[in-house]
Amino acid sequence: MTTNPRSGPIPRDPNIPDAFDVYTVVVLRRPADAPEMSDEELDALQARHLAYRAELRRQGVVVVNGPFDEQTDPSYRGISIFACDTAEAARLSDGDPSVVAGRLAYDVLEWWVSAGSLAFPLAGRPVGDRRSMPDD
């Protein structure tokens, strides 16, 4: 609880959960300057991209991932939730063949959701970190 110098303690906003589960999210997007490729090159690259993501999933580093559809910004291509910190997720995303080829770029972020609101039963272990919102 924070303190207002004039009136004392400020009550915590009741709309803020007491605890959050924090996940590492990678959003893949098509950069404006993505190189042109033939259909055959794109098919081969997509196969390598999918194989890379599947391997990260087998290793337990990626918990869930998939493409977007029906979005307002067509540059957004897909999302992954990682079971590691943001630095490791960025390092692993740098190795994605589609990122290496310049056909995809990515954004890494922490996503805070109300504790217990998401479950990943296929992960086989807890995902994310349980945290509280700082009082300041």
mmCIF file of the C-alpha atoms, coordinates in Angstrom:
data_MODEL
# 
_entry.id   MODEL 
# 
loop_
_atom_site.group_PDB 
_atom_site.id 
_atom_site.type_symbol 
_atom_site.label_atom_id 
_atom_site.label_alt_id 
_atom_site.label_comp_id 
_atom_site.label_asym_id 
_atom_site.label_entity_id 
_atom_site.label_seq_id 
_atom_site.pdbx_PDB_ins_code 
_atom_site.Cartn_x 
_atom_site.Cartn_y 
_atom_site.Cartn_z 
_atom_site.occupancy 
_atom_site.B_iso_or_equiv 
_atom_site.pdbx_formal_charge 
_atom_site.auth_seq_id 
_atom_site.auth_comp_id 
_atom_site.auth_asym_id 
_atom_site.auth_atom_id 
_atom_site.pdbx_PDB_model_num 
ATOM 1   C CA . MET A 1 1   ? 0.000  0.000   0.000   1.00 0.00 ? 1   MET A CA 1 
ATOM 2   C CA . THR A 1 2   ? 1.358  3.415   -0.897  1.00 0.00 ? 2   THR A CA 1 
ATOM 3   C CA . THR A 1 3   ? 1.015  6.484   1.281   1.00 0.00 ? 3   THR A CA 1 
ATOM 4   C CA . ASN A 1 4   ? -0.368 9.889   0.418   1.00 0.00 ? 4   ASN A CA 1 
ATOM 5   C CA . PRO A 1 5   ? 1.516  12.460  2.561   1.00 0.00 ? 5   PRO A CA 1 
ATOM 6   C CA . ARG A 1 6   ? -1.709 14.412  3.168   1.00 0.00 ? 6   ARG A CA 1 
ATOM 7   C CA . SER A 1 7   ? -4.182 11.651  3.920   1.00 0.00 ? 7   SER A CA 1 
ATOM 8   C CA . GLY A 1 8   ? -2.211 8.525   4.860   1.00 0.00 ? 8   GLY A CA 1 
ATOM 9   C CA . PRO A 1 9   ? -2.393 5.110   3.193   1.00 0.00 ? 9   PRO A CA 1 
ATOM 10  C CA . ILE A 1 10  ? -3.958 4.884   -0.262  1.00 0.00 ? 10  ILE A CA 1 
ATOM 11  C CA . PRO A 1 11  ? -6.093 1.749   -0.557  1.00 0.00 ? 11  PRO A CA 1 
ATOM 12  C CA . ARG A 1 12  ? -5.102 -0.750  -3.192  1.00 0.00 ? 12  ARG A CA 1 
ATOM 13  C CA . ASP A 1 13  ? -7.230 -0.586  -6.328  1.00 0.00 ? 13  ASP A CA 1 
ATOM 14  C CA . PRO A 1 14  ? -9.724 -3.478  -6.059  1.00 0.00 ? 14  PRO A CA 1 
ATOM 15  C CA . ASN A 1 15  ? -9.429 -4.053  -9.815  1.00 0.00 ? 15  ASN A CA 1 
ATOM 16  C CA . ILE A 1 16  ? -5.768 -5.070  -9.502  1.00 0.00 ? 16  ILE A CA 1 
ATOM 17  C CA . PRO A 1 17  ? -5.314 -8.749  -8.612  1.00 0.00 ? 17  PRO A CA 1 
ATOM 18  C CA . ASP A 1 18  ? -3.282 -9.641  -5.536  1.00 0.00 ? 18  ASP A CA 1 
ATOM 19  C CA . ALA A 1 19  ? -1.084 -11.920 -7.632  1.00 0.00 ? 19  ALA A CA 1 
ATOM 20  C CA . PHE A 1 20  ? -0.159 -12.329 -11.283 1.00 0.00 ? 20  PHE A CA 1 
ATOM 21  C CA . ASP A 1 21  ? 1.288  -15.092 -13.384 1.00 0.00 ? 21  ASP A CA 1 
ATOM 22  C CA . VAL A 1 22  ? 3.917  -13.559 -15.650 1.00 0.00 ? 22  VAL A CA 1 
ATOM 23  C CA . TYR A 1 23  ? 4.628  -15.199 -18.994 1.00 0.00 ? 23  TYR A CA 1 
ATOM 24  C CA . THR A 1 24  ? 7.284  -14.566 -21.635 1.00 0.00 ? 24  THR A CA 1 
ATOM 25  C CA . VAL A 1 25  ? 5.568  -13.923 -24.956 1.00 0.00 ? 25  VAL A CA 1 
ATOM 26  C CA . VAL A 1 26  ? 7.114  -13.614 -28.411 1.00 0.00 ? 26  VAL A CA 1 
ATOM 27  C CA . VAL A 1 27  ? 5.021  -12.034 -31.144 1.00 0.00 ? 27  VAL A CA 1 
ATOM 28  C CA . LEU A 1 28  ? 6.214  -12.725 -34.666 1.00 0.00 ? 28  LEU A CA 1 
ATOM 29  C CA . ARG A 1 29  ? 5.604  -10.120 -37.350 1.00 0.00 ? 29  ARG A CA 1 
ATOM 30  C CA . ARG A 1 30  ? 6.463  -9.613  -41.001 1.00 0.00 ? 30  ARG A CA 1 
ATOM 31  C CA . PRO A 1 31  ? 8.857  -6.657  -41.335 1.00 0.00 ? 31  PRO A CA 1 
ATOM 32  C CA . ALA A 1 32  ? 8.136  -4.069  -44.022 1.00 0.00 ? 32  ALA A CA 1 
ATOM 33  C CA . ASP A 1 33  ? 11.498 -4.832  -45.634 1.00 0.00 ? 33  ASP A CA 1 
ATOM 34  C CA . ALA A 1 34  ? 11.116 -8.636  -45.740 1.00 0.00 ? 34  ALA A CA 1 
ATOM 35  C CA . PRO A 1 35  ? 13.052 -10.026 -48.702 1.00 0.00 ? 35  PRO A CA 1 
ATOM 36  C CA . GLU A 1 36  ? 11.138 -11.356 -51.683 1.00 0.00 ? 36  GLU A CA 1 
ATOM 37  C CA . MET A 1 37  ? 11.457 -15.088 -52.209 1.00 0.00 ? 37  MET A CA 1 
ATOM 38  C CA . SER A 1 38  ? 10.139 -17.581 -54.724 1.00 0.00 ? 38  SER A CA 1 
ATOM 39  C CA . ASP A 1 39  ? 7.282  -19.871 -53.728 1.00 0.00 ? 39  ASP A CA 1 
ATOM 40  C CA . GLU A 1 40  ? 9.712  -22.772 -53.505 1.00 0.00 ? 40  GLU A CA 1 
ATOM 41  C CA . GLU A 1 41  ? 12.053 -20.791 -51.223 1.00 0.00 ? 41  GLU A CA 1 
ATOM 42  C CA . LEU A 1 42  ? 9.121  -19.702 -49.056 1.00 0.00 ? 42  LEU A CA 1 
ATOM 43  C CA . ASP A 1 43  ? 7.839  -23.269 -48.752 1.00 0.00 ? 43  ASP A CA 1 
ATOM 44  C CA . ALA A 1 44  ? 11.284 -24.538 -47.728 1.00 0.00 ? 44  ALA A CA 1 
ATOM 45  C CA . LEU A 1 45  ? 11.749 -21.679 -45.263 1.00 0.00 ? 45  LEU A CA 1 
ATOM 46  C CA . GLN A 1 46  ? 8.310  -22.265 -43.732 1.00 0.00 ? 46  GLN A CA 1 
ATOM 47  C CA . ALA A 1 47  ? 9.145  -25.955 -43.271 1.00 0.00 ? 47  ALA A CA 1 
ATOM 48  C CA . ARG A 1 48  ? 12.385 -25.032 -41.446 1.00 0.00 ? 48  ARG A CA 1 
ATOM 49  C CA . HIS A 1 49  ? 10.550 -22.415 -39.327 1.00 0.00 ? 49  HIS A CA 1 
ATOM 50  C CA . LEU A 1 50  ? 7.874  -24.927 -38.282 1.00 0.00 ? 50  LEU A CA 1 
ATOM 51  C CA . ALA A 1 51  ? 10.489 -27.599 -37.535 1.00 0.00 ? 51  ALA A CA 1 
ATOM 52  C CA . TYR A 1 52  ? 12.471 -25.136 -35.403 1.00 0.00 ? 52  TYR A CA 1 
ATOM 53  C CA . ARG A 1 53  ? 9.395  -24.124 -33.404 1.00 0.00 ? 53  ARG A CA 1 
ATOM 54  C CA . ALA A 1 54  ? 8.384  -27.782 -33.007 1.00 0.00 ? 54  ALA A CA 1 
ATOM 55  C CA . GLU A 1 55  ? 11.835 -28.597 -31.642 1.00 0.00 ? 55  GLU A CA 1 
ATOM 56  C CA . LEU A 1 56  ? 11.610 -25.751 -29.119 1.00 0.00 ? 56  LEU A CA 1 
ATOM 57  C CA . ARG A 1 57  ? 8.270  -27.179 -28.072 1.00 0.00 ? 57  ARG A CA 1 
ATOM 58  C CA . ARG A 1 58  ? 9.737  -30.707 -27.720 1.00 0.00 ? 58  ARG A CA 1 
ATOM 59  C CA . GLN A 1 59  ? 12.495 -29.245 -25.555 1.00 0.00 ? 59  GLN A CA 1 
ATOM 60  C CA . GLY A 1 60  ? 9.858  -27.644 -23.327 1.00 0.00 ? 60  GLY A CA 1 
ATOM 61  C CA . VAL A 1 61  ? 11.120 -24.123 -24.021 1.00 0.00 ? 61  VAL A CA 1 
ATOM 62  C CA . VAL A 1 62  ? 8.021  -23.139 -26.005 1.00 0.00 ? 62  VAL A CA 1 
ATOM 63  C CA . VAL A 1 63  ? 4.801  -23.970 -24.196 1.00 0.00 ? 63  VAL A CA 1 
ATOM 64  C CA . VAL A 1 64  ? 2.362  -23.053 -26.934 1.00 0.00 ? 64  VAL A CA 1 
ATOM 65  C CA . ASN A 1 65  ? 2.506  -21.256 -30.269 1.00 0.00 ? 65  ASN A CA 1 
ATOM 66  C CA . GLY A 1 66  ? 0.489  -20.664 -33.386 1.00 0.00 ? 66  GLY A CA 1 
ATOM 67  C CA . PRO A 1 67  ? -0.391 -18.297 -36.195 1.00 0.00 ? 67  PRO A CA 1 
ATOM 68  C CA . PHE A 1 68  ? -2.748 -15.348 -36.178 1.00 0.00 ? 68  PHE A CA 1 
ATOM 69  C CA . ASP A 1 69  ? -5.731 -14.926 -38.477 1.00 0.00 ? 69  ASP A CA 1 
ATOM 70  C CA . GLU A 1 70  ? -8.366 -12.229 -38.813 1.00 0.00 ? 70  GLU A CA 1 
ATOM 71  C CA . GLN A 1 71  ? -6.144 -9.550  -37.249 1.00 0.00 ? 71  GLN A CA 1 
ATOM 72  C CA . THR A 1 72  ? -6.349 -5.805  -37.864 1.00 0.00 ? 72  THR A CA 1 
ATOM 73  C CA . ASP A 1 73  ? -2.619 -5.622  -38.691 1.00 0.00 ? 73  ASP A CA 1 
ATOM 74  C CA . PRO A 1 74  ? -1.594 -8.258  -41.254 1.00 0.00 ? 74  PRO A CA 1 
ATOM 75  C CA . SER A 1 75  ? 2.088  -7.884  -40.339 1.00 0.00 ? 75  SER A CA 1 
ATOM 76  C CA . TYR A 1 76  ? 1.423  -9.883  -37.159 1.00 0.00 ? 76  TYR A CA 1 
ATOM 77  C CA . ARG A 1 77  ? 2.063  -13.528 -37.996 1.00 0.00 ? 77  ARG A CA 1 
ATOM 78  C CA . GLY A 1 78  ? 2.019  -15.579 -34.787 1.00 0.00 ? 78  GLY A CA 1 
ATOM 79  C CA . ILE A 1 79  ? 2.635  -15.848 -31.062 1.00 0.00 ? 79  ILE A CA 1 
ATOM 80  C CA . SER A 1 80  ? 4.581  -18.135 -28.739 1.00 0.00 ? 80  SER A CA 1 
ATOM 81  C CA . ILE A 1 81  ? 4.609  -18.432 -24.969 1.00 0.00 ? 81  ILE A CA 1 
ATOM 82  C CA . PHE A 1 82  ? 8.042  -19.431 -23.719 1.00 0.00 ? 82  PHE A CA 1 
ATOM 83  C CA . ALA A 1 83  ? 9.007  -21.144 -20.459 1.00 0.00 ? 83  ALA A CA 1 
ATOM 84  C CA . CYS A 1 84  ? 12.102 -18.978 -19.962 1.00 0.00 ? 84  CYS A CA 1 
ATOM 85  C CA . ASP A 1 85  ? 13.022 -15.349 -19.387 1.00 0.00 ? 85  ASP A CA 1 
ATOM 86  C CA . THR A 1 86  ? 12.831 -12.655 -22.059 1.00 0.00 ? 86  THR A CA 1 
ATOM 87  C CA . ALA A 1 87  ? 16.566 -12.698 -22.813 1.00 0.00 ? 87  ALA A CA 1 
ATOM 88  C CA . GLU A 1 88  ? 16.539 -16.439 -23.526 1.00 0.00 ? 88  GLU A CA 1 
ATOM 89  C CA . ALA A 1 89  ? 13.364 -16.133 -25.596 1.00 0.00 ? 89  ALA A CA 1 
ATOM 90  C CA . ALA A 1 90  ? 15.045 -13.431 -27.693 1.00 0.00 ? 90  ALA A CA 1 
ATOM 91  C CA . ARG A 1 91  ? 18.169 -15.556 -28.130 1.00 0.00 ? 91  ARG A CA 1 
ATOM 92  C CA . LEU A 1 92  ? 16.093 -18.530 -29.249 1.00 0.00 ? 92  LEU A CA 1 
ATOM 93  C CA . SER A 1 93  ? 13.961 -16.362 -31.547 1.00 0.00 ? 93  SER A CA 1 
ATOM 94  C CA . ASP A 1 94  ? 17.143 -15.076 -33.180 1.00 0.00 ? 94  ASP A CA 1 
ATOM 95  C CA . GLY A 1 95  ? 17.795 -18.671 -34.270 1.00 0.00 ? 95  GLY A CA 1 
ATOM 96  C CA . ASP A 1 96  ? 14.439 -19.112 -36.014 1.00 0.00 ? 96  ASP A CA 1 
ATOM 97  C CA . PRO A 1 97  ? 15.204 -19.698 -39.723 1.00 0.00 ? 97  PRO A CA 1 
ATOM 98  C CA . SER A 1 98  ? 12.519 -17.184 -40.770 1.00 0.00 ? 98  SER A CA 1 
ATOM 99  C CA . VAL A 1 99  ? 14.067 -14.540 -38.500 1.00 0.00 ? 99  VAL A CA 1 
ATOM 100 C CA . VAL A 1 100 ? 17.557 -15.342 -39.804 1.00 0.00 ? 100 VAL A CA 1 
ATOM 101 C CA . ALA A 1 101 ? 16.242 -14.986 -43.390 1.00 0.00 ? 101 ALA A CA 1 
ATOM 102 C CA . GLY A 1 102 ? 14.622 -11.623 -42.577 1.00 0.00 ? 102 GLY A CA 1 
ATOM 103 C CA . ARG A 1 103 ? 11.084 -12.821 -43.364 1.00 0.00 ? 103 ARG A CA 1 
ATOM 104 C CA . LEU A 1 104 ? 10.032 -12.488 -39.712 1.00 0.00 ? 104 LEU A CA 1 
ATOM 105 C CA . ALA A 1 105 ? 10.931 -10.144 -36.885 1.00 0.00 ? 105 ALA A CA 1 
ATOM 106 C CA . TYR A 1 106 ? 9.750  -10.445 -33.311 1.00 0.00 ? 106 TYR A CA 1 
ATOM 107 C CA . ASP A 1 107 ? 8.848  -8.591  -30.152 1.00 0.00 ? 107 ASP A CA 1 
ATOM 108 C CA . VAL A 1 108 ? 9.489  -10.120 -26.724 1.00 0.00 ? 108 VAL A CA 1 
ATOM 109 C CA . LEU A 1 109 ? 7.443  -9.052  -23.723 1.00 0.00 ? 109 LEU A CA 1 
ATOM 110 C CA . GLU A 1 110 ? 6.267  -10.090 -20.321 1.00 0.00 ? 110 GLU A CA 1 
ATOM 111 C CA . TRP A 1 111 ? 2.533  -10.658 -20.084 1.00 0.00 ? 111 TRP A CA 1 
ATOM 112 C CA . TRP A 1 112 ? 0.953  -10.258 -16.639 1.00 0.00 ? 112 TRP A CA 1 
ATOM 113 C CA . VAL A 1 113 ? -2.373 -12.049 -16.137 1.00 0.00 ? 113 VAL A CA 1 
ATOM 114 C CA . SER A 1 114 ? -4.425 -12.666 -13.023 1.00 0.00 ? 114 SER A CA 1 
ATOM 115 C CA . ALA A 1 115 ? -2.889 -15.580 -11.116 1.00 0.00 ? 115 ALA A CA 1 
ATOM 116 C CA . GLY A 1 116 ? -4.446 -18.910 -11.990 1.00 0.00 ? 116 GLY A CA 1 
ATOM 117 C CA . SER A 1 117 ? -6.346 -17.626 -15.022 1.00 0.00 ? 117 SER A CA 1 
ATOM 118 C CA . LEU A 1 118 ? -4.354 -19.664 -17.564 1.00 0.00 ? 118 LEU A CA 1 
ATOM 119 C CA . ALA A 1 119 ? -3.247 -23.278 -17.589 1.00 0.00 ? 119 ALA A CA 1 
ATOM 120 C CA . PHE A 1 120 ? -0.957 -25.145 -19.941 1.00 0.00 ? 120 PHE A CA 1 
ATOM 121 C CA . PRO A 1 121 ? -1.724 -28.820 -19.310 1.00 0.00 ? 121 PRO A CA 1 
ATOM 122 C CA . LEU A 1 122 ? 0.532  -30.042 -22.112 1.00 0.00 ? 122 LEU A CA 1 
ATOM 123 C CA . ALA A 1 123 ? 3.574  -28.298 -20.595 1.00 0.00 ? 123 ALA A CA 1 
ATOM 124 C CA . GLY A 1 124 ? 3.941  -30.939 -17.890 1.00 0.00 ? 124 GLY A CA 1 
ATOM 125 C CA . ARG A 1 125 ? 5.230  -28.347 -15.428 1.00 0.00 ? 125 ARG A CA 1 
ATOM 126 C CA . PRO A 1 126 ? 4.378  -24.889 -14.125 1.00 0.00 ? 126 PRO A CA 1 
ATOM 127 C CA . VAL A 1 127 ? 4.874  -22.066 -16.601 1.00 0.00 ? 127 VAL A CA 1 
ATOM 128 C CA . GLY A 1 128 ? 5.527  -18.433 -15.729 1.00 0.00 ? 128 GLY A CA 1 
ATOM 129 C CA . ASP A 1 129 ? 6.408  -16.722 -12.475 1.00 0.00 ? 129 ASP A CA 1 
ATOM 130 C CA . ARG A 1 130 ? 3.951  -15.785 -9.746  1.00 0.00 ? 130 ARG A CA 1 
ATOM 131 C CA . ARG A 1 131 ? 4.387  -12.118 -8.805  1.00 0.00 ? 131 ARG A CA 1 
ATOM 132 C CA . SER A 1 132 ? 2.630  -9.308  -7.004  1.00 0.00 ? 132 SER A CA 1 
ATOM 133 C CA . MET A 1 133 ? 2.203  -5.809  -8.373  1.00 0.00 ? 133 MET A CA 1 
ATOM 134 C CA . PRO A 1 134 ? 4.692  -3.458  -6.723  1.00 0.00 ? 134 PRO A CA 1 
ATOM 135 C CA . ASP A 1 135 ? 3.088  -1.032  -4.271  1.00 0.00 ? 135 ASP A CA 1 
ATOM 136 C CA . ASP A 1 136 ? 4.757  2.099   -5.623  1.00 0.00 ? 136 ASP A CA 1 
# 
